[in-house]
Amino acid sequence: MPDIDLDRALSTAVNHLADLAGPDEDPNALATALEAAGITGRMNDTGQCPLARWLSKNLDGATLTVDADEIYAVHAPTVQDFQEAVVDLPDVLWGFIRRFDKGEYPVLVQGGLYGTEAGDV
């Protein structure tokens, strides 16, 4: 990713992710899209939630942190190529995170809502 502007790439990816919620900005529609893409994550884990994993997959493996206010990305394949970027978290994505962390999307929880995460990647 050294030839790509991480700020621009992150902003574009976040907008695309928010678009998956549809014109009504429905967190449930976003959950359906993430399930269809095979994305899972860990509850209450800012770096391993489904949003962070989807973004990382679409940003060439960048490391992501998603919290209530913003999304922070770091991409550092080499010291010379280190990049970081921050974008505000759209409301629909925050709505999804709140619901996901309460267990409302058990199919998206890595290892299952009540299962073990041992051996999961």
N, C-alpha and C positions, 0 to 999 in steps of 0.2 A: 503493500500500500504506500510506499514512499512517494509515488507520483500522484497520489490522491490527497486532496485536502480533507483531513479528518473532520474538521468543523462542518464543512459542507456535506460530506458523506453521512455524518451522524444526523444532521438536521434532515436530510432527505430520507434517511431510513426511519427516523422517528415519525415523520409525516406519513410515510407509507404504512407504518405500523398502525398509526391512529386511523388511517383510512380503512383499515380492515374492520373497524367497528361500524362502518357504513355511514350513510348520511344522517342517521339518527344518533350517531355517537353512542352506540349501545355496547357496553362491556360484554354482554352475552354474545353478541355477534363476533367480537374480537376473540372470545374464548373458543367459539366454534371454528374460527379461522386458524387459531393456533393448534387446536386439536387436529384439524385436517392436515396441517403441516407437520404433525408428529412432534411438536414441541412440548416438553414437560419442564418442570422446575421444582424448586424447593420453596416451601412456604417460609415467610419471614426471613428470607435470605436475599439481600439486595444485589448480590452478584450472581445468583443462581436461579432467580425467578424466571418464569417463561419469557418475560419481556427482555431481560438481559441476555438470555440464551438466543432468542430470535435475532436480536440486534447483533450479537457477537457473530452469529452464523452469517449474517448479511454484511458484516463489516470486516471480513477477512480475519476473523479470530481476535478482534480487539477485545480487551478486558473491559467489562461494563459494570457500573454500579447504578442501580435505579432506586431512587428514594422518593419521598413525597413531593419534593420540589423540583428535582432535576435528574438528568441522566449524565453521568460522567463516563467518558471513554478514554482509554489509553491504548495505543498501538505502538509497540516497540520491538520490531523484529531485530533491530540492532540499535546500539547506542546512538549512532548517527541518524537513524530514522525515527527516533522517538517523537511521538505526537500525542497530544491530549486535547480533548474537546469537552464542552459542557453545553447542554441545551435544557431549556425549561421542559418540565414534564407536562404534556397536555392533560387536561382534566379527564378525558375518557380513559387514558392510561392509568391515572391515579385511581379512578373508579374501579378498573379491572383489578389493580393490585389489592385494594381494600377487600374486594370480594374473594379474590384468590387466597389471600392470607387468612380469611375467615373460613376457608374450606368449601366455598360455594362451587368450585370447579374441580371436584375430586379426580376427574379423568386427566387433568393437567398436572397433578401432583406426582412428582417422580417417585416411583415405588408404590404409589397408591396412598390414599389419605391415611389409611391405618396400617399400611404395609411397612416393610423395612426398606431402607435405602441402600443396604449393603449390596455391593456388586453393581449398583446402577452407575451409569456414566453421566 
